[in-house]
Amino acid sequence: MSETSVAPEQETYPNPPPPLAHDVLRIVPLGGIGEIGRNMAVFEIDGKLLIVDCGLLFPEEHQPGVDVILPDFDYIRERIDDVVGVVLTHGHEDHIGAVPYLLRLRGDIPLIGSQLTLALVEAKLLEHRITPVLVTVEEGQRHTFAGFETEFVAVNHSIPDALAVFIRTSAGTVLHTGDFKMDQLPLDGRITDLRAFARLGEEGVDLFMSDSTNADVPGFTTAEQEIGPVLDDLFSRATRRIIVASFSSHVHRVQQVLNSAATHGRQVAFVGRSMVRNMGIAARLGYLEVPEGILIDLKEADRLPEERVVLMSTGSQGESMAALSRMATGDHRVTVGRGDTIILASSLIPGNENAVFRVINSLMALGADVVHKGTAKVHVSGHASAGELLYCYNILRPGHAMPVHGETRHLLANARIAEQTGVPAQNILVTEDGAVVDLKDGVARRVGTVDCELVYVDGSAVGSITEEDLKDRIVLGEEGFISVISVINRQRGTVLSGPDIHSRGVAEDADVLESIKPAILTALQEALAKNPEATTHQLQQVVRRSIGSWLGRTLRRKPLIMPVVLEA
């Protein structure tokens, strides 16, 4: 089969799409297609909307100052009252993290999910002072929300209580897996329910929306049980303190750390607000089994011999404000020293590689022994590899496939698997955020596109940061800043003061910039003489061009230039 046979066609689709007809199901992904994160899909039929997942995306290095990135809610903003519910497939941030921002639009939208998922969401919403409407569901249950009949299926993932959702409508059926894998020996004994998959396949799956994250990885994802012996070995060899970093919601990994600590006579302190919160919830609900006397707080850990201490920390992705990153920079109460063992028990989220390796290098410079996935089997993925996806397609025999949750390479790999198992190429929809797919009489076709942008959260500002702002921040960080202040008298056509040049972050001595002042002065005077009615903005652009071209020719620099022209 050709590698390009399932590549998306280069077609132009109407924006906005045509009006939605009666008994047609419309699917619009607002995130998670072409990226790892901010997963969100909107389903619409007969005027009602059902949302599956509402997650966030963590920023990359080319997005300085951004805290998180949200799905674009503009598509549903004017129709928020038509939303009948939000199905949350599991409790990871890339699937639930944007819920507080969605509920700012309407606070009483029902949140539908498993017990652990909703408990994690509820705790998050408490920090935002939002009291949610919660609908707890379990695998095997069916619930109807307006024109959507939903059935929930147990799936195995790197967090307990994950669910796939099967959606029945008058237009056809859709199976959305959420994130899943097929670990046959999971720590909690809860496997992906392939018997339910087979039953749904017999009923008929018109559109299969499947996790694509590991679709380009051959074979099967390693079982979680294989991590335990590796941790035991590392714990047995550690002579001082052990610090393990993972996602704050990775209950299975924390369970393995607690088990190894108990085996080797160590006690565990949780470090990081989200770790303390999430593990407290997991323990209270019975998803985390805590050995008697194993947990201590951080103050108690300070008083114990180092060879008896394990710190379970956040920060495995190099987040600048997370506990491990602050330890690496000396900005945390925990001081990392020679002989400490640091274990990064997580995968690298694409885009975080540089930040993580900076933390690793800083920790090693402090004398710590750093162990990560590249040097030992301290983490396994929570996503189905190609062999598992083959099984799913063969069990389900879907009429159409729409790969989700992954970058383009992952989506295309998933599409190739679909075609290998008999899904016709024309029935495989490799799309992107904002694509509009209509399902009618069991037939799915792309019919249009809607605007779908990245929405940046910067402190309390949501959506006010633009791509231009980010470009300016990058220029500031890499090239520096120069301001040029001049005072003019328009009636006389003269420059009364300046140009005064001030620079920040420009390596050259300030005296070097003195040589450009006469040229700026001349350019301003000529502009005033030529057009006495020139606006302040026009005169500022004259200044910008004068100093900008000089900087490019002379210093090979392109700093951010802020010209200011005042009238006296």
Secondary structure by P-SEA (a helix, b strand, c coil): cccccccccbbbbbcccccccccbbbbbbccccccccbbbbbbbcccbbbbcccbbbbbcccccccccccccccccccccccccbbbbcccccccccccccccccccccbbbbcaaaaaaaaaaaaaaccccbbbbbcccbbbbccccbbbbbbbbccccccbbbbbbcccbbbbbbccccccccccccccccaaaaaaaaaaccccccccccccccccccccaaaaaaaaaaaaaacccbbbbbccccaaaaaaaaaaaaaaabbbbbbccaaaaaaaaaaaaaccccccccccccaaaaaacccccccccccccccccccaaaaaaaccccccccccbbbbbcccccccaaaaaaaaaaaaaaacccccccccccccccccccaaaaaaaaaaacccbbbbccccaaaaaaaaaaaaaacccccccccccccbbbbbcccbbbbccccbbbbbbbcccccccccaaaaaaaaaaacbbbbbbbbbbbccccccccccbbbbccccccccccccaaaaaaaaaaaaaaacccccaaaaaaaaaaaaaaaaaaccccccbbbbbbbcc
